[in-house]
Amino acid sequence: MTKLTFVIREPGGEPEKRVPVEDGLTIGRHPQCGCVLKDGTVSATHARVSNVNGALLIEDLGGTNSIQANGQRMAKGETLPLTDGLSMLLGQTEMVVVDETPAPAPAAPAPDPDMTVVADVPSAADSDATAVGSALAPAPAGDPDATVVGNVAPQPPPPPTPAPAPAPQAAPEEPLQAAPVPESAEVPAPAPGGDAEGTLVFGGDALDPNDPNQIIALRASLTKLRPRLVFANEVDPRVFLIESAEVNIGRSADVDCTVEHPAVSSKHARVSFEMGSNRFFVEDMGGRNKTILNGEQLAPGTKREIMPESSIEFGPIQALFVVNADSRNRPIPADRYEAALEVLTKDQKLQPHQRAQALGDTTPNERHVGESLLLTEVVTVEDWREAFKDGEALIRTGMLDKGDDGKKLKLIIGIGIGVILLIVLLAVLF
């Protein structure tokens, strides 16, 4: 059987390590991955190895930084066979596939047909006969004591009688045992008074990383919601996709989401997902620099729920929290974004050509107009959050301009108001 190994070279002077390639191996920065990388540019769960019809494949799980295999960038969900010499980049980490299959043992040499065989094997015809040569032949007839010397042609032996096959026996039953858990996938025991560091919690129940049903359910929920943080950082504007039930954010290289700024604490905040209710929370980790949610400073260790289109400040770095669906799995209506654009345009914070460009940059279910405006620094996080909130009033009153339909609605409302005023006036006069 082919035995493949990953030879891993991480940035920052980390020592080279070797990890066997196995079916189900997960690769990423999260401590519960089978192959844990310290590289801050690697996603929490970046890639997975699977066995398909006997071939080992690697799958890109769609993190912020995709896999580059032999210089070609892989798409989210794409798989690639793992072969000897394949070179990949995960973030800034180089991984090379090496075939370490043991060489087969050398075959036994063929016998030499000219080799002289001396055997002290008695003949069937004479128990005292001596054989010297390549084989023993029967003594000539009439002389039982004759000695045979020479290169006598061997007589073919009778075909062996096959031994009777043993009767089949039922294999002894053994108690079923759970497969051994690799050390890298162990869940730390919970500390007194709370959950252990790194334990994922769903509505009070700890996630078992060895339970495939829980992992599949978590992945399905996060895929549908597609939660992300849009960082409006002029040095590094980017979108960070939340792919696990816990994401630690800070300046340190060993957190899930690294934010490079001296005013951000090394372990600044934590965003967590409660799968039972489809809700997200943010918690300040107690550093010197504070976490602010929608303008309100969080007390250390206090969890607060994050609503769609909320603003979060990690020190001076602002981010917008975005999801594709609410806690009831209902998609965010498109008119909410249209209403926010209407507010920004009326407030002269957005020009018509910028609005058109933002609409052209959006991708269904991938990025909405607010993200595009933030990443191009047209508006701030606070601008977008306030416009998104004020847009609700336009929707409630039916004043959102949607072309001809919106104009008709405004006309109907105007006529209605005019009729009411006329009735009031007539009542006063008469």
N, C-alpha and C positions, 0 to 999 in steps of 0.2 A: 504494500500500500504506500502511496506517495505521502511523504512527510514534509510539509512546508513550514517555514518559520519566518516571522517578521523580524527583520533587523531594523531597529528604531534608533534614529539620531535626532534628539530634540535640541532646540536652540538654547543658548545660555550656558553652554558648557556642561550640560547634563551627560552622565556616562551612557555609552551605548548599551542598549538592552535587547534581548531576544525573547520573543513571545511565540509559542507554538500556535499555528493557525488551526482553529477548530470550529466546527459547526456551532453557530449561536454566539460566537465571540463578539461582544460589543466594544467599540473603541471610542473614547472621548475623555472629557475632562471630569466627568462626574465620578465621585469615589466608588460608586457601585458598578461601574463598567468593568468588564473582564480585563481590558487593557486600558489602564489609566494614564493619560498624558497630562503633563503640567503646563504645556504650551497654552498661553492665554488666548491665542487666536484659534484654538480648536473648540468646537461646539461641545456642549455638555454630553450629548450622545451623537457623535459625528458619523459613525459608520457601523455596519454590522456584517459579519461573515455568515453565510448560509451554505448548506450542502444541497445542491439540486441535481438529482440523478447522478450522484457520485462525484460531481465537480464542485469545488469550493469557489464561491463567488463573493465579492465584496459589494455592498450596497451603500450608496450615498443617502443619508437620512435627511438631507435638506437643511443643514445648518446654515449659519450666516456665511461661512467659508466652505465652498464645496471641495470635493477631492479632485486633485489633478493627477491623472495617471499617464505616465510617459509624456507629460507636457500637454495632455488634452483634459479640459475641464469636464467633469461629469455633471449630469443634471440630477435634480432631486428624484430619488427613487430608481435611478439607473443602476444596473448591476454590471460587473465586469469579472471574467474568470481570473483567478489568481494563478499565475504561472511563474516559473523560475526566472528571476531577473527583472520582474515588473517593479518599476520605481514609482512611488506615489508621494504626493505632498498633501498633508492634512494641516491646514494653516501653514505654519512654518516648520512643521515636523516632517522629516523624511522617513519613509518606510519602504524597505526593499524586501521583496519576496525571495527567499532562498530555499532551494530544494535540498533537504538533508536526508533523503531516502537512503538507507544503508545499501551499499553495493551487494549484489548477490554473491554467495559463496562460490568459489571456483569448482567446476565439475571434476570428478575423479578421472584420472587419465585412463585412456583405453588400454586394454591388455596388449602386450607385445606378442604377435603370433609366432615369432621365432624363439621365444623364451623357453628354456628347458625346464620342465617341471619334474622334480624328484619327489615322489610321494611314497610313503610306506603304507599303502592301502592294499589289503589282501584281495586277491582275485576271487571271483565267485567260484572258479573251477578248482583252485588249489589254495588252501589256507596258508601254505608255507611259501608261496611264490613271491619273488622279489621283482619289483618293477623299477627300471631305470630308463628315463626318457620322457617323452611328452605325455604318455598315457600308459595305462596298464591294459594289456590285451590278454585274453584267456590263453592258457597253456595249450600247446598242440595236443591233439587227441592221441591217446595211447601212452603218454608220459606224464604222469601227475606230478613228478618232481622236477620237471624241466624249468630252467631259469631263462627268463625272457630278457634279452638285452638289445636295445636299439630304439630307433624312432618308429615305433609301431603306431599305425593309424588308430586313433581312438574309436571305440564303439559308441554309437550314440546312446545316451542313457534313456531309459524309458520315461515317458512323460509323467510328471508328478501328479499324483492323485490329489485333487483339490480337497482341502479340509472342509468339513461341513460348516456352514455359516452358523454362528451362535444365534440362539433364539433371541428376538428383540426383547429388551427389558425396558420397562417404563423408567424414565429418569426420576430420581428421588426428588420429591417436592421440597423446595426451600422457601422459607418465609421471604416475602417481598421486602426489599430494602430501598430506601430513598437513595438516589444517586448522590455521590459525595459532592459537596458544595465547594467550589474553589475559594481560596482564602480571599481573593480580591472581591468576591461578591457577598461576603459576610455582612450582615447588618449589625452594627454595634449594639450592645445591650443598652436599654434606656437608663439614663442617669436618674437618681432619685428626684422626684418632684417635676419631671418633665421628660421630653423625648431626647434621645441621644443625638449628638451632632450628626447630621447627614441622614437621619431617619425621615422618610417621606410619610406624611400624615394625610389621610383622606377622611375628613369628618370624624376624627378621633381614632380611626383605625390605621395602624402602621402598614405601609405598603411592604409586601413580601416580594423582594426583587427576583425570587425564584418561582413565583407564581405567574405563569404565562398569561392567565386570564386577566389578572390585575394589570399587568404591563400592557396588554392589548387594549384594555378598556381605557387606561390612561392615555395611551397614544392616540386612540380614536377621538377622545374628548378634545385633546389639545390640537389635533389636526383640524377638527371642525371649527373650533373657536379661533384658532390661529392667533393666540395672544402675542403681543410684541411691544417693545419699547422703542419709540422713535426719538433718538437723541438729537436735540437741536444744539449741538456743540460745534462752534465755528471751526474748531481745529479738526474734529472728527465726527461730522454728521453721519449717522448710520441708523440702521434698523436692527435691533437685537430680537431674534425670535425666541420665545420662551418654550422650551421643549421638555421640561421636567417639572415635577410637582414642587420643587424648591429651586430658586435661583438666588445665589448670593452675589451682591453687587458691591464693588469697591475698587480701590487702587491696586491691591495686591494681585500678583500673578496667579495665585492659586484659588481665586474666586471664579464663579461661573461667567460673570459679565464684568470685564475689566474696564474701568473708566480712568483714563490717564489724565489726572489733574491733581496738583499738589493740595488743593483744598478739599479733595474727596478722601474720606478715611479709608484705611486699608481694607477693613470689612465694614462697609457703610450701612447697608440695608439688605433686607431679604424680601423677595416676592414669593408668595406661596399660593398653591392652588388647592381648593377643597373640592374634590371630584364629586362628592355626594350632592353638592348644591350648585356646582359650576360657578363658584365665586372665587375671586382673587383678593389677596390681602397683601399689604406692605407693612414691614416692621423695621423700625430704626434699631440698629445694633449697638447703640450707645457710644459711638465715637465722638470726637470733639466737634465734628461738623454735622449739622442736623439734616434730617429728612423732612421735607415739607410736601404735604398732599393738598392740592387745590387751595394753596395759600395758608394752610394750617400746619404749624410745626408739630411733629409727632414726639411724644415722650418716649424715651428709650424703653424697648421691650414691649411697646403697645402696638397691637395689630389693628389696622384700619382697612376696611373694605375699599377696593379700587373699582370705580364705575367706568364704563367705556368713555373714552375721550377725556380722562382725568389727567391733570398735570402733576408730575412728581419732580421734586428738586432734590438732587443729591449734592449737597453743598451748593456751588454756583452753577452746576450742570443741570439743565432742564430736560425733561423727557415727557413724551405724550404716551399714555397707555392706550393701546388700540386692540380691539377684538372684532371678529367678523360676526359674532352672535352674542345675544345677551344670556343671562343665567338660565333662561327657559329655552335655550337653543333656537331662538327666533333671530333671523338675520337682521342686522341693523338696516332700517329702511333707507333707500337711496335719497329720499327727499330730505332726510336730516342733513346730509352733506350739501345738497342744493340750497337748503335754507341758510346754512352757515356761509356759503359763498355769497348769497344775496346780502347778508348782513355786512360782510367784509367789503363788498362793492359799494353799498350805501354809505358805509363809514369812510369810504375813500382810502381804505387800507389795501385795496386790491384793484388793479387796473384791468380793463377788459382783456387785453392781450395776455396778461398773467393768468387770468382765469381760464382762458382758452388753452394756454400751454399746460396748466395743471390738469385740466380735463383730458388732454391728449397724452399725458404721462402716466395716467392711471391704468392699472391692470385689474380686471375683475377678480375679486377674492384675494388679491395680492397686495394692492396698495390703493388707498383712496386719495382724494384731492388734498386733504389736510396734510397727509404725509409728504406729498410732493411739494407743497408750499413750504413746509418746514425744512425739508432737506435742501431746498434751493434758497433758503433764508429770506423768503418773501414775507412771511409773517412769523411771529413768535408763538411759543406754546400757549402763552396766556391769551394772545389774540385769537387763536383758533378755539381754545376752550370756551372763551366768552361768546364767540360767534356761534358756536355749536349750541350753547345753552340759550342764547337769544333767538336762535332760529326756531326753537320750539314754539315761541309766541307767534311767529309767522304761520306756522303750520296749524296751530290751534284756531287762529282767527281766519284762516283761509286766504291770507294775504301773500302767500308765496307765489311769485310770478313764474308761471309755467307756460309762457307763450300765450296763445289764443285762449286756452282754457282759463288761465289766470286772469286775463283781461275781462273775460265774460263774468267770472266770479266777482271781480271787483265792481263791475257794472251793476250786477244784481244786488250786491250789498249796498251800493250807492243809491239805487232806486228805492230799496227798502227803507233806508234811513230817511230819504226824502218824503216818502209816503207817511212815515210815522210823524215827522215834523209837521206835515200839512194837516194831519188829523188833529194834532195837539193845538195847532194854531186856530183851526176852525172851532174847536171846542171852547177855546178862550173867548173868541169873538162872539159866539152865539150861546 
